[in-house]
Amino acid sequence: MGHLVLALDEFRELGLDFVSLREAVDTSTPLGKATFTIIAAMAELESGLIAERRRPGLEYARRHGGNATT
């Protein structure tokens, strides 16, 4: 989902609209812009949840001598 948000952000910066017939998203309309905003919020939430779940595992691995890669 993050790649989609980045691509849509880049389209917006270039003055381009995104239209998906399959998902019925058209960023040139108010509803399409709102849909994009919701997609972006969900991507941010997903990223935050992943980080939140990783943090305790990394701390546990560090405390117990495991390989705690970031």
N, C-alpha and C positions, 0 to 999 in steps of 0.2 A: 504494500500500500504506500510505503514511503516513496518509492520510485514514481508512482502516479502523481503524488502531491508535488514532487520536485518538477516533474514534467509540466504539470498544469501551472505551476508558479512561473516557470520559464515561458510558457505560452502567453501568460498574462503580461509578463514584462515585455514581450515582443509585440503586444497588441493583438494577439491571436485568440480566437475563441475555440473551444473544444466541443465537438458534437459527437456523441456516441449514440447511434441508433439502437443498439442492443440494450444498453442500460438506461436509455431515455434521459441522457444528461446533455444539456446544451448551456454552456457557460455564458452565452450571449443573452440569456433571459434571467430575470430575477430568481426564478425557481432554480435554474441551473447554477447560478452563483451561490445560492443557499446550499444546494446539494454539495458543491465543491467545498464550502466552508465546513459542512458536517464531515465530509471525507477527510479533510485536513485535521479536524479535531479528533477524529477517530484514530488517525495515524499517530498524532501526538500522544493520545492516551495509550495506544498500543506500545509505543516506545517507552513511555514512563513505566508501564506495568512490567515490561521485560526487564528494565533496569532495576525496578523494585524487587523482582524475584531473583535476579542475579546476585544482588548485593549480599544477602545472607549466605548464599552458597560460597561466594568468594571469601567472605570473612571466616566461615567454617573451615574452608580448605587451608587458609593461611594459618589459622590456630592449630590445625592438626597436621601440619607439614605436607599438605597436598600441593599439587600444582595449581596455583590460583592464577590463571591467565585472565586478562581483562578482555 
